């Protein structure tokens, strides 16, 4: 878009330099790329953003300058065109057959014009902008286009056939030779202006050669309309044909200025070419409704971070062409003109105030820092800690599908707590939401084993899904699954060490220590899992571990032992501790005593440990299970468990008598509650 400095001064009284005007326009969003002096005028090259088609003309930029410098804009005078009495020769029919592509169409007949070379102010203004001059009639339509942004076209009335104008879409195979002398084939979705037998213009893009205004033209038909922007853009791109008119139509012209622009051009034509104005066709009002938006002056100041007075806000918006009415409690009612389609909400008006007020006038402030808060939830932090710990122990993370087949879920039917079926599955293999991660773990192990990778230690954190019996709600549970098979390590010093249930248990215990929770293990029975053990936190069962039964492994095509565990993480997340607390080295010495018990095999060693801790609470610092034995010296059905108990107090040294008394009390509780004997 080119701006003439001398031209814009016709509409606004400013005495600033072209350089200052260019700087202010740039700072308010209409970037000036350069200034060139042309015949005593200063022409600026502007980059107008696509949301501001109202600035693609002199009046629009004058309005911007008026708002910036606090001036009033002087609109050009539009004379009322007196129509002469129409005769039968003026009878012409108009038909809009594609109203969705042409919502508003006007046309005015002007007879007895004298077409010649243009001169004076119109000629000077077009020359400064580098617009090619044609004749006084065509030059005036171009002048008005640059002035108001409304494209217009003048037809030679006597060359229109059948005294009929149709605004329609092109017919298949139709062609037109445009005023640049090129014949173009039209597509059926292109909008054209046609007479009784042919297209005479490509609507909004370019007129036809057959009806152009020449030096021999006596009577003209002046067109001013609003065309659908999308249609014009598509036509221009397909034909590879762009013009000043299409550039503006495809961005959206002022819907309310169709008639006033026609009046302005007609008055100038009558002044420069003589003639008489005749029939005026108008399809009716369109786009004249203004948007009503209310803003709060205090809110404007708060958003901008500075104090802008209510009067100043109203003044800025008023100079931008908006009507303002003071409301109650600092509210301002704003009537937005049709040519500002980019404004639809209060925030848009705040932006208008900010750019005209001047971003450079808004003081720099250091924002008050918000109080520190964790960026990750505790659940996510614990989950990441679990992953890092397992990876550090040599395990590899896997990810499996959350949708499996009913057949796969049924392999471990004891782990399924109410299937959740998909109503429209993509395939049978994705029919239900996975009720456990064991299936995915074994499929990943099988895929690797079948390709020669037989030493595996995997883990996966995911979710399982269930629906309790006689309940409508669904349960989504975060879980951890761990699997091992083959050798857990192999080196030349120690040889090979195969995976087993104890290695798996040790991995889980080490992971638990890193998040400061404690797991207990108790014998359990699970279909398809040998030597199964329940995993508990306190008295809450949170999972299991064990060895996959051979018949289950055959289903997956695995011929080596596989050990798996699954832990529900909800309780783990709840009880985990991520930030450690320093405990000073004890000032007073502690004392250790061993307890060796003989008990039934069915008695979990963890129960013995818990009983010791519970009985000695306050005096027992630590309890470790140091040995478990079953052999020749142990009666059938029995086992030996040895525990090391550490006694101590933070405030003083325990006496030997106090330790002995507590030790005896612990042994009494073990004997009475768990029916153990001592070795």
NUDO-519264 format. One line per field, with one value per residue (C-alpha): residue in one letter; x, y, z. Coordinates in Angstrom, 1 decimal. Example, Ala and Ser with C-alpha at 12.3 -4.5 7.8 and 13.67 -1.06 7.14 Angstrom:
residuo: c(A,S)
xx: c(12.3,13.7)
yy: c(-4.5,-1.1)
zz: c(7.8,7.1)
This chain:
residuo: c(X,X,X,X,X,X,X,X,X,X,X,X,X,X,X,X,X,X,X,X,X,X,X,X,X,X,X,X,X,X,X,X,X,X,X,X,X,X,X,X,X,X,X,X,X,X,X,X,X,X,X,X,X,X,X,X,X,X,X,X,X,X,X,X,X,X,X,X,X,X,X,X,X,X,X,X,X,X,X,X,X,X,X,X,X,X,X,X,X,X,X,X,X,X,X,X,X,X,X,X,X,X,X,X,X,X,X,X,X,X,X,X,X,X,X,X,X,X,X,X,X,X,X,X,X,X,X,X,X,X,X,X,X,X,X,X,X,X,X,X,X,X,X,X,X,X,X,X,X,X,X,X,X,X,X,X,X,X,X,X,X,X,X,X,X,X,X,X,X,X,X,X,X,X,X,X,X,X,X,X,X,X,X,X,X,X,X,X,X,X,X,X,X,X,X,X,X,X,X,X,X,X,X,X,X,X,X,X,X,X,X,X,X,X,X,X,X,X,X,X,X,X,X,X,X,X,X,X,X,X,X,X,X,X,X,X,X,X,X,X,X,X,X,X,X,X,X,X,X,X,X,X,X,X,X,X,X,X,X,X,X,X,X,X,X,X,X,X,X,X,X,X,X,X,X,X,X,X,X,X,X,X,X,X,X,X,X,X,X,X,X,X,X,X,X,X,X,X,X,X,X,X,X,X,X,X,X,X,X,X,X,X,X,X,X,X,X,X,X,X,X,X,X,X,X,X,X,X,X,X,X,X,X,X,X,X,X,X,X,X,X,X,X,X,X,X,X,X,X,X,X,X,X,X,X,X,X,X,X,X,X,X,X,X,X,X,X,X,X,X,X,X,X,X,X,X,X,X,X,X,X,X,X,X,X,X,X,X,X,X,X,X,X,X,X,X,X,X,X,X,X,X,X,X,X,X,X,X,X,X,X,X,X,X,X,X,X,X,X,X,X,X,X,X,X,X,X,X,X,X,X,X,X,X,X,X,X,X,X,X,X,X,X,X,X,X,X,X,X,X,X,X,X,X,X,X,X,X,X,X,X,X,X,X,X,X,X,X,X,X,X,X,X,X,X,X,X,X,X,X,X,X,X,X,X,X,X,X,X,X,X,X,X,X,X,X,X,X,X,X,X,X,X,X,X,X,X,X,X,X,X,X,X,X,X,X,X,X,X,X,X,X,X,X,X,X,X,X,X,X,X,X,X,X,X,X,X,X,X,X,X,X,X,X,X,X,X,X,X,X,X,X,X,X,X,X,X,X,X,X,X,X,X,X,X,X,X,X,X,X,X,X,X,X,X,X,X,X,X,X,X,X,X,X,X,X,X,X,X,X,X,X,X,X,X,X,X,X,X,X,X,X,X,X,X,X,X,X,X,X,X,X,X,X,X,X,X,X,X,X,X,X,X,X,X,X,X,X,X,X,X,X,X,X,X,X,X,X,X,X,X,X,X,X,X,X,X,X,X,X,X,X,X,X,X,X,X,X,X,X,X,X,X,X,X,X,X,X,X,X,X,X,X,X,X,X,X,X,X)
xx: c(0.0,1.4,0.6,1.0,2.0,0.5,-2.7,-3.3,-2.9,-6.1,-8.0,-6.1,-4.2,-0.8,2.5,4.8,7.6,7.0,9.6,7.7,4.5,6.1,7.5,4.1,2.3,4.8,4.5,0.7,0.8,1.0,4.6,6.3,9.1,10.5,9.9,10.6,10.3,8.2,7.7,7.7,5.6,6.7,5.4,5.6,5.4,3.3,2.9,-0.8,-1.7,-4.6,-6.9,-6.8,-8.3,-9.7,-6.1,-5.8,-6.8,-6.0,-9.0,-8.3,-4.6,-5.8,-8.1,-5.1,-3.0,-5.9,-6.1,-2.3,-1.9,-5.3,-6.7,-10.1,-10.4,-12.0,-14.1,-14.4,-17.7,-20.2,-22.6,-26.2,-26.5,-29.6,-31.1,-32.5,-35.9,-35.4,-36.7,-37.2,-33.5,-32.4,-34.4,-31.9,-32.7,-30.5,-30.6,-28.5,-28.5,-25.8,-26.8,-24.5,-21.5,-22.8,-24.9,-25.0,-24.8,-25.3,-25.1,-25.5,-26.0,-24.2,-24.9,-23.1,-19.7,-16.5,-13.8,-10.3,-7.0,-7.2,-5.5,-5.3,-5.5,-6.7,-3.8,-1.2,-2.3,-2.3,1.1,2.7,1.5,2.6,-0.9,-1.1,-3.4,-6.0,-8.6,-10.6,-13.4,-11.2,-8.7,-11.5,-12.6,-8.9,-8.7,-11.8,-10.4,-7.2,-9.2,-11.9,-10.8,-14.0,-13.3,-15.5,-15.7,-17.0,-18.6,-19.3,-23.1,-23.6,-21.5,-23.7,-26.0,-29.7,-30.0,-29.6,-26.9,-26.7,-24.5,-24.0,-21.6,-19.8,-21.1,-19.0,-16.7,-17.3,-14.3,-13.6,-10.9,-9.9,-8.7,-5.1,-5.8,-5.6,-8.3,-9.2,-11.3,-13.6,-14.6,-18.2,-17.6,-16.3,-18.6,-19.0,-20.9,-22.6,-24.9,-27.5,-25.0,-21.5,-19.4,-18.3,-16.2,-14.8,-16.5,-14.1,-11.0,-10.9,-13.2,-13.6,-12.0,-15.3,-17.0,-14.0,-14.3,-12.4,-12.1,-15.2,-17.4,-20.4,-22.4,-21.2,-22.5,-20.7,-20.6,-20.0,-20.6,-19.7,-18.4,-17.7,-14.0,-13.4,-14.9,-12.7,-9.6,-10.2,-10.9,-7.8,-5.6,-7.0,-6.6,-3.3,-4.7,-4.4,-5.5,-5.9,-9.6,-9.1,-6.5,-9.0,-12.1,-10.4,-9.5,-13.0,-14.1,-16.3,-19.8,-21.5,-19.6,-20.8,-23.3,-21.4,-18.4,-20.5,-21.9,-18.3,-17.1,-20.2,-19.8,-16.1,-17.0,-19.7,-17.2,-14.4,-16.2,-19.6,-22.7,-25.9,-26.7,-29.5,-30.9,-29.5,-29.9,-29.5,-30.1,-30.7,-29.0,-26.3,-23.8,-24.9,-25.5,-22.9,-21.6,-22.2,-19.5,-19.2,-15.8,-14.7,-12.3,-10.8,-10.3,-8.5,-6.0,-5.5,-4.8,-2.3,-0.6,-1.0,-3.7,-5.6,-8.4,-11.9,-12.0,-8.8,-10.1,-13.3,-11.2,-9.0,-11.9,-13.9,-11.0,-10.8,-14.3,-16.3,-19.1,-18.8,-21.4,-20.5,-22.2,-22.4,-19.5,-16.8,-18.3,-18.2,-20.6,-18.8,-20.5,-18.1,-18.3,-18.8,-15.3,-13.7,-14.7,-11.6,-13.1,-15.7,-15.0,-13.8,-10.2,-10.0,-10.9,-8.3,-5.7,-6.9,-6.4,-3.0,-1.5,-2.8,-2.0,1.5,3.2,6.3,4.2,3.4,5.9,8.2,7.5,9.1,6.3,5.8,7.0,4.3,4.9,6.8,4.8,5.7,5.4,4.7,2.2,3.5,2.1,4.2,7.3,7.0,6.4,9.5,11.5,10.3,11.4,14.8,15.4,14.4,16.5,19.5,19.1,19.4,15.7,14.3,11.0,8.4,5.0,2.2,-1.3,-4.1,-6.6,-6.3,-8.5,-11.0,-9.0,-5.8,-7.4,-8.9,-5.5,-5.1,-8.8,-8.0,-6.6,-9.7,-12.2,-15.0,-14.2,-14.9,-15.8,-15.4,-18.7,-17.1,-13.6,-11.3,-10.5,-11.0,-7.5,-8.6,-11.9,-11.5,-9.6,-6.7,-7.5,-3.8,-0.4,0.8,-0.4,1.6,4.6,4.6,3.9,7.0,9.1,7.9,8.7,12.3,12.9,11.7,14.4,17.2,17.2,16.6,18.0,15.3,14.4,11.4,9.1,6.1,4.0,0.5,-3.1,-5.5,-9.3,-12.1,-15.7,-16.8,-19.7,-23.2,-21.7,-21.9,-18.7,-15.4,-12.1,-8.9,-5.8,-2.2,0.0,3.7,4.5,7.9,9.1,12.3,13.6,16.9,20.1,20.0,23.8,26.7,30.4,33.7,34.2,30.8,29.5,25.8,23.0,19.5,16.4,14.3,11.6,14.1,15.8,12.4,11.5,14.9,14.3,10.9,12.3,15.1,12.7,10.5,13.5,14.2,10.7,10.7,7.9,8.0,6.6,5.6,5.2,2.8,2.1,-0.9,-2.7,-3.2,-4.4,-1.5,1.1,3.4,4.9,2.8,3.1,0.9,2.6,1.3,1.7,0.7,-2.5,-3.4,-2.8,-1.4,-0.1,1.5,4.7,5.5,6.5,4.4,3.0,4.4,0.9,0.5,4.0,3.1,0.2,2.7,5.3,7.9,10.0,12.0,11.0,9.4,8.9,6.4,5.0,2.2,1.8,-1.2,0.4,-2.3,-1.3,2.4,1.8,-0.1,2.6,5.8,8.3,10.4,12.3,14.5,15.1,18.5,18.8,21.8,24.2,23.0,24.8,24.2,25.2,22.7,22.5,21.8,20.2,19.3,16.1,16.0,12.5,11.1,7.7,5.3,6.2,2.8,3.9,5.3,8.7,7.2,4.6,7.4,9.2,6.1,5.3,8.8,8.5,5.0,5.9,9.2,7.9,9.8,12.8,13.4,15.4,15.7,14.7,16.5,15.7,19.2,18.5,15.8,16.5,14.8,16.8,17.7,17.9,14.5,11.3,9.1,6.7,8.8,11.3,13.9,13.9,16.7,16.2,18.6,17.0,18.7,17.6,18.3,17.0,17.8,17.8,20.0,21.8,19.7,20.7,21.3,18.4,16.0,17.2,16.8,13.3,12.1,13.7,11.9,8.6,9.1,9.7,6.6,4.4,5.9,5.2,1.7,0.5,2.4,3.0,6.7,9.4,12.9,16.2)
yy: c(0.0,3.4,6.6,10.1,12.6,15.5,13.6,12.7,16.4,17.0,15.3,16.3,19.4,18.2,20.0,17.1,15.9,12.8,11.0,11.6,10.6,7.4,6.7,7.1,5.0,2.2,2.4,2.0,-1.0,0.3,-0.4,2.0,0.3,3.3,6.9,8.2,11.7,12.0,15.3,17.3,14.7,12.0,8.5,5.9,2.2,0.6,-3.0,-3.3,-6.4,-8.7,-7.7,-4.0,-3.6,-0.2,1.1,0.2,3.8,7.4,8.1,5.1,6.2,9.8,8.4,6.7,9.9,12.0,9.6,9.7,13.5,14.4,16.0,16.0,14.3,16.2,13.9,14.7,16.3,14.0,15.9,14.7,13.6,14.9,12.4,13.6,12.3,8.9,8.0,4.7,4.7,4.5,1.4,-1.4,-4.5,-5.8,-9.3,-10.7,-14.4,-15.2,-13.1,-15.2,-14.0,-10.4,-9.2,-5.5,-4.1,-0.6,0.9,4.4,5.6,8.9,10.1,12.5,12.4,13.6,11.1,12.6,12.8,13.6,16.6,18.6,17.1,13.7,13.3,14.6,12.2,9.1,10.1,10.3,6.8,5.4,4.5,4.2,6.9,5.9,8.6,11.0,8.5,5.5,7.7,9.0,5.4,4.6,7.9,7.0,3.5,4.9,7.5,5.4,1.8,1.0,-0.5,0.7,-0.1,2.0,0.2,1.7,1.6,1.5,-1.8,-3.6,-6.0,-6.5,-3.7,-6.3,-6.8,-10.2,-10.8,-14.6,-17.4,-18.2,-21.0,-23.9,-23.1,-19.3,-17.1,-13.4,-11.1,-8.8,-5.2,-6.3,-8.1,-11.7,-14.2,-16.2,-19.3,-19.1,-21.7,-22.3,-21.1,-17.7,-14.6,-12.5,-9.4,-10.3,-8.7,-10.5,-12.7,-12.8,-12.0,-8.3,-8.4,-10.8,-9.5,-7.7,-8.6,-7.0,-5.6,-6.9,-5.5,-5.4,-2.8,-0.7,3.1,4.6,8.1,7.2,6.5,8.7,7.0,5.0,2.6,3.1,0.0,0.0,-3.3,-5.6,-9.1,-12.1,-12.0,-15.7,-15.9,-13.0,-14.5,-17.9,-16.4,-14.3,-17.2,-19.6,-17.1,-15.9,-12.4,-9.7,-6.1,-3.2,-4.0,-7.8,-6.9,-5.0,-7.1,-10.3,-8.6,-7.1,-3.6,-1.3,-2.7,0.6,2.8,1.2,3.9,6.9,6.0,5.8,9.2,10.6,9.1,10.2,13.8,13.9,12.4,15.0,17.7,16.4,14.9,16.7,14.7,14.1,11.5,9.1,5.9,4.6,0.9,-0.1,-3.7,-2.5,-1.7,-4.1,-4.0,-0.8,-2.2,-1.1,-3.3,-2.1,-2.9,-1.7,-1.2,-0.2,2.7,1.4,-2.1,-0.5,1.2,-2.0,-4.0,-1.4,-0.9,2.9,5.5,6.5,8.9,8.1,11.3,10.3,6.8,8.2,10.7,8.0,5.8,8.8,9.8,6.3,6.6,5.1,6.7,6.8,7.4,7.7,5.1,4.5,3.9,4.6,2.5,3.6,2.4,2.2,1.9,0.3,1.2,-1.5,-0.9,-2.2,-5.9,-6.8,-5.3,-7.6,-7.6,-5.3,-6.6,-5.3,-1.8,-2.0,-2.8,0.2,2.5,1.0,1.4,5.0,6.0,4.7,1.7,3.8,5.8,2.7,2.5,-0.5,-2.4,-5.5,-8.1,-9.4,-13.0,-15.5,-17.7,-20.8,-23.9,-27.3,-27.5,-31.2,-33.1,-35.4,-38.4,-37.4,-36.8,-40.2,-41.9,-40.3,-41.3,-45.0,-45.0,-43.5,-46.0,-49.1,-47.8,-47.4,-51.1,-52.1,-52.5,-51.2,-49.4,-50.7,-49.4,-51.7,-51.2,-50.2,-52.2,-56.0,-58.9,-60.7,-63.9,-62.3,-60.9,-64.3,-66.0,-64.6,-64.5,-64.1,-60.7,-59.4,-57.4,-56.8,-56.3,-53.0,-53.7,-51.2,-50.6,-50.1,-51.7,-51.3,-55.0,-58.1,-57.6,-54.3,-55.2,-54.3,-51.9,-53.8,-55.2,-55.9,-55.4,-59.0,-59.7,-56.8,-57.8,-61.4,-60.3,-58.0,-60.8,-63.3,-60.8,-60.4,-64.1,-65.2,-62.9,-64.3,-61.6,-63.9,-61.9,-59.4,-57.1,-54.9,-52.5,-50.5,-47.8,-47.6,-47.9,-50.8,-50.6,-52.4,-52.1,-53.5,-55.8,-54.2,-50.8,-48.4,-46.4,-47.4,-47.6,-46.4,-47.5,-46.5,-49.5,-50.6,-53.9,-55.6,-58.7,-60.7,-63.7,-65.3,-64.0,-60.8,-60.5,-62.3,-61.6,-63.5,-63.3,-64.4,-66.2,-66.2,-65.3,-66.2,-64.3,-65.6,-64.5,-63.3,-61.0,-59.6,-59.1,-57.3,-54.9,-53.9,-53.5,-51.3,-49.2,-48.8,-47.6,-44.8,-43.4,-44.2,-46.7,-50.2,-53.4,-56.5,-59.9,-62.6,-65.9,-65.8,-67.9,-66.5,-68.5,-68.9,-67.6,-70.0,-69.2,-66.1,-63.5,-60.6,-57.2,-55.1,-51.6,-51.9,-54.0,-52.9,-55.3,-53.4,-56.1,-59.4,-61.1,-64.6,-67.0,-67.4,-71.0,-73.1,-73.6,-69.9,-69.4,-71.9,-69.7,-66.9,-69.2,-68.7,-71.7,-70.1,-69.0,-65.6,-63.7,-60.9,-58.4,-55.8,-53.0,-50.6,-47.2,-45.1,-46.0,-45.7,-42.2,-41.3,-42.5,-41.8,-39.3,-37.4,-35.0,-36.6,-35.2,-35.2,-37.3,-36.5,-39.2,-40.7,-39.1,-42.2,-45.8,-48.5,-52.1,-55.1,-58.4,-61.4,-63.4,-66.9,-68.4,-71.7,-71.3,-72.9,-72.4,-70.6,-67.8,-64.9,-63.6,-60.1,-60.7,-61.6,-58.4,-56.2,-57.8,-56.9,-53.3,-52.9,-54.3,-52.3,-49.0,-46.1,-48.2,-50.4,-48.4,-51.1,-54.7,-56.8,-60.4,-61.8,-65.5,-68.0,-71.7,-75.0,-78.2,-81.4,-79.8,-78.2,-80.3,-81.0,-78.1,-75.7,-72.9,-71.0,-67.2,-65.0,-61.3,-58.6,-56.0,-52.7,-50.8,-47.2,-43.8,-40.3,-38.6,-41.0,-44.3,-47.4,-49.6,-53.3,-54.0,-51.9,-53.7,-57.1,-56.3,-55.1,-58.0,-60.4,-58.6,-59.0,-62.7,-63.1,-61.4,-63.5,-66.7,-65.8,-64.2,-66.1,-69.4,-69.4,-71.2,-70.0,-71.7)
zz: c(0.0,-1.0,0.9,-0.5,2.1,0.1,-0.5,3.2,4.1,2.1,4.9,8.0,9.1,10.2,10.0,11.0,8.8,6.6,8.7,12.0,10.3,9.1,12.6,14.3,11.7,12.2,16.0,15.8,13.5,9.9,9.2,6.8,4.9,3.1,1.9,-1.6,-2.9,-6.1,-7.9,-4.6,-2.8,-0.3,-1.0,1.7,1.2,4.0,5.0,6.1,8.1,6.7,9.6,8.7,5.2,6.3,6.0,2.3,1.3,2.0,4.2,6.4,7.0,7.5,10.2,11.8,11.7,13.1,16.1,16.6,16.5,18.1,15.0,13.3,9.9,7.0,4.9,1.2,0.2,-1.5,-3.7,-4.1,-7.7,-9.3,-11.7,-14.9,-16.1,-17.5,-20.9,-22.6,-23.8,-20.1,-19.4,-18.3,-16.3,-13.4,-12.0,-9.2,-9.7,-7.1,-4.1,-1.8,-3.8,-4.4,-1.4,-2.6,-6.1,-7.4,-10.9,-12.2,-15.8,-16.8,-20.3,-22.7,-21.1,-22.8,-22.4,-22.6,-20.8,-17.1,-15.6,-12.4,-8.9,-9.9,-12.4,-9.9,-7.1,-9.3,-10.8,-7.4,-6.5,-9.8,-11.0,-14.8,-16.2,-18.9,-19.3,-17.1,-16.3,-15.5,-13.6,-11.4,-10.5,-9.6,-7.7,-5.6,-5.1,-3.6,-1.6,0.0,-0.7,-2.6,-6.1,-8.9,-12.6,-15.6,-18.6,-22.0,-21.8,-25.5,-25.8,-23.3,-25.2,-24.6,-22.0,-19.2,-16.5,-14.8,-11.7,-11.9,-11.9,-15.1,-17.4,-18.4,-21.3,-21.1,-22.0,-21.6,-23.0,-20.1,-20.5,-20.5,-23.8,-22.5,-23.2,-20.1,-19.7,-16.7,-14.1,-13.1,-9.5,-10.7,-10.4,-13.5,-14.6,-17.9,-20.4,-22.5,-24.3,-22.6,-19.5,-19.6,-16.4,-13.9,-10.8,-8.4,-10.5,-13.9,-16.6,-20.1,-23.2,-25.2,-22.8,-21.6,-21.7,-24.5,-26.1,-28.2,-25.2,-24.8,-22.1,-19.1,-16.5,-13.2,-11.0,-7.2,-5.3,-2.5,-3.5,-1.3,-0.3,-0.5,-4.0,-5.2,-3.7,-5.2,-8.7,-8.5,-7.5,-10.1,-13.0,-11.8,-12.1,-9.4,-9.5,-7.1,-6.9,-6.2,-3.6,-1.6,-2.3,-1.1,2.2,2.7,1.8,3.8,3.2,4.2,1.6,-1.6,-2.4,-1.0,-3.0,-6.1,-5.4,-4.9,-8.2,-10.1,-8.9,-9.9,-13.4,-13.9,-12.9,-15.2,-18.1,-18.1,-18.8,-17.0,-14.2,-15.0,-13.7,-10.4,-9.5,-5.9,-4.7,-1.2,2.1,3.3,6.2,7.8,11.3,13.9,16.7,20.2,22.8,26.4,28.1,31.6,31.7,35.0,33.4,30.4,32.8,34.8,31.7,30.3,33.6,33.5,34.2,31.0,31.7,30.5,28.4,26.7,25.9,24.4,22.4,20.9,19.9,18.6,16.3,15.0,13.7,16.6,18.5,22.3,25.0,28.7,30.9,34.6,36.9,34.3,31.6,28.0,25.3,22.0,18.6,16.2,12.5,9.8,8.3,11.6,11.3,13.3,16.5,18.1,21.9,24.7,24.5,20.9,22.0,24.7,22.0,20.0,23.0,23.7,20.2,19.8,23.4,22.7,24.0,24.8,27.3,29.3,32.2,32.6,35.8,37.3,37.8,41.3,41.4,42.2,45.2,44.4,43.7,42.4,38.6,38.8,40.9,43.6,41.6,38.6,40.7,42.4,39.0,37.6,40.7,40.3,36.7,37.4,40.2,38.1,35.1,37.4,38.4,34.8,33.8,30.5,30.2,27.8,26.7,25.6,24.3,26.6,24.5,24.4,23.3,25.6,25.0,26.2,29.3,30.1,30.2,33.7,34.6,38.3,37.7,35.9,38.0,35.6,31.9,30.2,26.6,23.8,21.9,18.5,18.6,15.6,15.8,18.0,19.3,20.8,22.3,26.0,28.1,29.6,33.1,33.9,32.5,32.7,29.1,27.7,29.7,28.4,24.8,25.0,26.5,23.8,21.0,22.3,23.2,19.8,18.2,20.4,23.1,26.1,29.0,29.9,32.7,31.9,33.6,32.6,34.3,32.9,33.8,34.2,34.0,35.8,36.8,40.2,40.2,40.5,40.0,37.1,37.6,36.0,37.9,36.3,38.4,37.9,38.2,37.9,36.2,36.4,34.5,34.5,32.5,31.6,33.2,35.3,34.9,33.4,33.9,33.9,37.7,39.0,36.0,35.3,37.7,36.5,37.4,40.2,42.5,45.1,42.6,41.6,45.3,45.9,43.0,44.4,47.9,46.6,44.6,47.8,49.8,47.3,47.7,51.5,51.7,52.9,51.3,53.1,51.3,52.2,50.5,48.1,45.6,42.1,39.1,36.6,39.0,40.9,44.3,44.3,47.1,47.9,48.2,51.1,52.5,56.1,55.9,52.4,49.5,46.6,44.2,43.7,42.4,41.4,38.6,35.5,35.3,32.4,30.8,30.6,29.1,26.4,25.3,24.6,23.0,25.8,26.8,29.7,33.3,33.6,36.9,37.1,39.6,39.4,42.0,42.2,42.7,44.3,47.9,46.9,45.6,48.8,51.2,49.3,50.7,48.1,50.3,52.9,56.4,58.0,61.2,63.3,64.3,67.7,70.6,72.7,72.0,71.0,71.8,69.5,70.5,68.2,68.3,66.7,66.5,65.3,63.7,61.2,57.5,57.1,59.5,57.4,58.5,57.9,60.6,63.1,62.2,62.5,66.0,67.2,65.9,67.4,70.8,71.1,69.8,71.3,72.2,69.1,66.5,63.8,63.0,60.3,59.2,59.0,58.4,57.4,57.4,56.6,56.8,58.7,62.1,61.7,62.3,59.3,58.5,60.5,59.6,61.6,61.4,63.0,63.6,64.7,67.0,67.7,70.9,71.6,72.8,71.4,74.9,76.9,77.1,77.8,80.7,80.2,82.5,80.3,77.2,78.8,80.0,76.6,74.9,77.2,76.6,72.8,73.1,75.3,72.6,69.8,71.8,72.8,69.5,66.8,68.7,68.0,70.1,70.6,69.7)
